Amino acid sequence: MLKAVIKRSLPGFDLNVDFSVNRELLAVLGPSGSGKTMTLQCIAGLTKPDEGRIELNGKVLYDSEAGINLPPQKRKVGFVFQNYALFPHMTVMENVAYSIRHLPVNEVNLKVERLMNIMNIIPLTDRYPRQLSAGQQQRVAIARALAPDPEVLLLDEPFSALDSQLKERLELELLALQTEYHGSMILVTHDLAEGYKLGSQIAIYQAGRIAQCDTRHKVFASPVNRTVARLTGVRNLMDGIVTRLDGPFAWINIVAWDVPLKALSSPDAGLVPGQKVTVGIRPEYVDLKQAEGENVFPSRILQAVEGISSVTYRFHVQSDQQAKHYINATISKSNALCFEDGQTCLLHFPPENLIVIPAANG
């Protein structure tokens, strides 16, 4: 298990995070400059925290109070950099073997061959980094990081320079790698879909702090505040007041529209009538109806952009007299009943897809 308490101050920025990860993949999401890469550097020993404690499987890597700060080579931490950082004058085989070159030759050859086989780079053995594609370099970088048997593998946006098809293929390879590698992994990414696909746990960074760290399902289904909701793709957020509770459902009056909205509420939400809340829904969960009903609102299309398999909309709910709140929706073409700008249609919010956040957490 990796346990990290890290405090680091820079001019105009403070990093203060506390988390743990136990033989799983933790995906770290957040805007640029929120401290994600700095966290990895502190764990790897490339940057020294000002305060804190970092412990890996019972071994203390850093402790400010005890004066412990192990050098990177003694931490058993693998690091895959964003630009891969391969040695340009070494072949693929030499790059992978670099950190274990002190071992007996037979042992080095066996380990390198195994890793290169896992990462599908055997045919590249004698090539140099300049002769490799970005995807091939990424595979070599991961194999090199795994060679010394690290107890935690840190990946700093490893897919950011890849095209979508290659990225998808390498994401699947990283998922498969998790069955071979039994240590902990931390993946820094800006891509929501990537973080959700690869991480069993997700940490959302906000200005040097962890706003929420939990299972991927909990973070995406129950963001703790508006910031986490936005960072996890909830583009539609509305202020409301709880008017009544009915079993697992809460009825909420949306202030800007002055209309009731029925939402499925989690048992531990602790909602009460009169409470101010934020209601959110992801664009992909908004749909259109042909008849009026529960959670259905007449709306006007401000913009409709047709994609290959879906239509991306921007709506104005007609009851919003001030026209300050807009609804974004991504709807499958098979369900897209309206296409033209200015057209009126019926917008539907499924109760089970609504997110309710107490206003105190906003």
N, C-alpha and C positions, 0 to 999 in steps of 0.2 A: 504493500500500500504506500502511496505517496501522500504525505501530509505537508501542506505548504501554508505558512503564514509569512507574508512578504509585505514589507513597507519600504518604499523608495521614493525620495523626494527629488524633484527637478524644478528648475525655475518655471513657475506657472502650472506645474502638474504634480500630483501626489498619487502614487500607487499604494493601495491598501487592500489586500485580498487575503482571504482565508478559505481554503478548500481542501478536499481530499479526493483521491481517485484510487479504486482498488481493482486492478486487473480488468479494466474495461476501457472503452474509448470515451474520453471527455471532449466534446466539441465546444470550443470557446468562440462565441460570436460577439460582435460589437463593432461600433464605428472605428475608423482609423484614429489613432492617437488615444485610444482608451486604455492602453497598457497591456494588450494581449501578448505581443512579441516580447516586451520587457519581462513579463512573467516567465516565459520560456527561458530567456537568457539568465534570469536569476536562478532558475532550477538547474540549468546546465553549468552554472559557475562562470558564465561569460560576463555577467554583471553582478556586482555585489550589492545586496540590499542594505539599507540603512539599519533596519531592525527586522527581527523575525526569527523563524525557525523552519528549516526544510528537512524532512526526514523521509527516507526511502527504505521500506521494508525493515524498519528498526534501526537503520544506520543514519546517523545525523550527518547531513551534508553541510548544513549551515546553522549556526546558532549564535546570534549576536551577543547574548548574555554570557555564554560559555566561551566565546572567542573562537568558535570553530568555523572554518571556511575552507572546505576541501577543494583542491584544484580540479578542473574539469575532467582530467584523465583518471581521477580516482572516484568519480561519482557513479559510474555505471549508467550513464545517461546517453542515449542516442539522440542526435539532433539532425533533422533534415531541413536545411535552409531553403528559403523561398527561391533563391537563385541556384540551388543545388550545390554550389561551391565545390565542384569536382577539381581535382588536381589536373591541369591541362597537359602536363608533360608525362602523365602516367596513363597506361592502358586501363581498360575497364577492369580487368583482373587485378591490376596493381592498385587501383583505387579501392576496390572492395577489400583487398587484403591489407591495406595500409595500417589499420589500427591493431592488427593481430600478427604483424610481420615478425614479432619477437618469438612466436611459437614455433615448434618444430615444423619443417616444411610439409611433411605428410599431413599433419593436422590442419595446417593452413589451407592446403589444396582441397582437402575433403570439405572443410567448412565453406570455402569460397564456392566450390562447385555446387554444394547444396543450396546456398543462398541465391546463386545465379540461376539455378534451376527454378526455385520458387518464384523469382522475379522475372522469369522468361527472358533472360539476357545471355544465355549460353552462346548464341551465335555472334555476340558482340565482344567476345573475350579480348581480342587483340586490337580493338579500335580505341581511338583517343576521343576525349569528350567533344572535340570540334567536329568529329565525324558522326555524332549522334543527334537524333532529333530531341526535342524537349521532353517528350514522353520517355524516351530511352534514358536520357540523363536522370530523369526522376526515379526510374527503376534502379539505376546504378546507385543513386544517392541513398535510397532506402536500404539496399543490400549492404552498402558500406556502413550505414548507421547500425545495422543489426549484427554485423560481424563480431563485435566484442561481447555479444550477449548482454545488451543493456537491460536493466530492470524497468526502465521507462523509456518510451520512444516519443520524442517531441517533433511535431510536424508543423512547420510555419508556412501556411498557405501553399502547400506543395502542388496544387493543381491550378494556381492562378494564371499561369502562362500558357495553358493548354486550350486547344479548341474543344468545343462541346462534345464531339464524338469521342475523342481521345480521353477527355476528362471523365466521361461516363464509364469508359472501359477500365481506367485506372482506379476509379472509385470502387468498382466491383472487385478488382484485384486487392485493394486495401481491405475490403470486407473479408475476402478469402484469407488474407494474411492474418487476420485476427484469430483464425482457428489454428494457425501455426505458431504464432507468437503469443506467449502467455503472460507477458508483462502488461503494465499500464501504458496507455497512449493518451497524448493530449494533442488535439488537432485544432489549430487556429485557422479560421475561415471567415470570409465575408458572405459566403453563399448559404442562405437559409436551407435550401433543399439539400445541399451537401452535408451541412451540420446535422440535419434531421436523419438523413439516410445512414450516416456513418456513426453517429454518436449515440450511445445508450444513455449517457448523461449529457446535459447541456448547461453551460455557464454563460450568462449574458453579462457582458461588461458594459459599464456606464461610467465614464469619466474617472477611471482608475479604481472603481469599486465593482463588486459583483452584485448586480441588482437581483439576480435569481439564479440558483443552481439546483437542478433537480433532474428527474428523468425527463427524457425528451417529450413524452406524452404530457406530463404535468406542466412543463414550461409552455408548450404550445397551446394546451387546452385551458390552462388557468394562469395566465400571466399575472404577476403580482401588482403591476402598475401600468400606467399608460405607456411609459417608456419601453418596458419589456414588450408590451403588446405591439407597439410600432416596429420595434426591432425584429420581431418574429412574424411580421407580415400582416398585422391587423391594420389595414388602411382606413377602415371605417370606425370611428369612435364618436359616440354621442353622449351628452350629459342627460341624466335622467333621475327620477325620484321614484322609489319603491312605493306603490300605492296599496298593494295587498299581496299576501302569500297564499298559495293554494297547493298544499302538498309539496311536491318537488319543484313547482313552478312559482315564479315571481312575476307580478304584473308591474311594469315600469312605465311611467309617463315620460316620454321623450320631450324635454323642455322646448326645444326649438320647433318641434312639429305640433306639440300639444295633442299627441295621440298615444294610446296605450300600446305597449309591446309586451308580449308574453315570452319569457325566457326560462329555460331549464336551468335551475340553480343547483350548485353542488351542495351537499348536506353540511359541509363545514364552512360555508360562506358566511353564516351568521347574519343574514339580512333581516331587517326589521322595517315595517311600514314607516314612511317619512324619511328614510335614509337616502342620501345622495349617492349616486353610483355613476360609473361610466359603463356604457354598453358598447360592445364591439362586435364586428363580424368581418371575417376575411372575404375578399372579393370573390373567391371561388365558391363560397357557400351561398351567395346571393343568387336567387333565381327569379324567373318570371312566371306569372300565372295568367290564365285566361278569364278567371272569375274572381270576384271579391271574396274575402274570407279573413281568417285570423292572420295577423301580422302581414297583411297585404295593403300596400299603399299606392295610390295613383301617383305616377312619377313621369317626368318629362326627360327625354334623352337630350343631354347637352352635347354628347360626342359618342360616336360608335365607330370603333376601329376593328375591321375584320382581319382576323388572323387565319392561320391554316386550319385549325380545328376549333377555334373559339372566337368569340367577339368580346372585346374589351369596351366597357361602357363607363360613362360618367353621367349620373342621374341627378336631377333636382326633385326632391319630394315636394309635391304641390302644396301641402299644408304648411311648408316652411315659408312664411311670408317674407322673412328677411333675406332669404336666398343665400345664407351664409354657410350652409352645410350641404355637402355633396356626397353622393354614394358612388363608390367605385365597385364595379362588378366584372368578373370574367366568366362568361357563360358559354357552355358548349353550343356549337352551331345547331345541334339537334334540338336544343331547348331555347334558342334565341328567336323569340317571336317577333321582335321589333328590330329594325335595322337603321332607320333614318333619323338624323338629327332633328330634334323638335317633336318627334312622335311621342304620344302619351301611351304608357303601358302600366301594368300592375307589377309592382316590385314586391317580392316575398322574402321575409327573413325567417327561416326555419328555427323554431324555439331551441332545438337541441344544438344548434350551431352558434348561438349567441354566447358571448363572453361577458360576464358581469363582474366589474371591479369596483369595490367600495371606494368612494371618492377620496377618503383619507389616504389611500394608497396611490393616488394618481400622481 
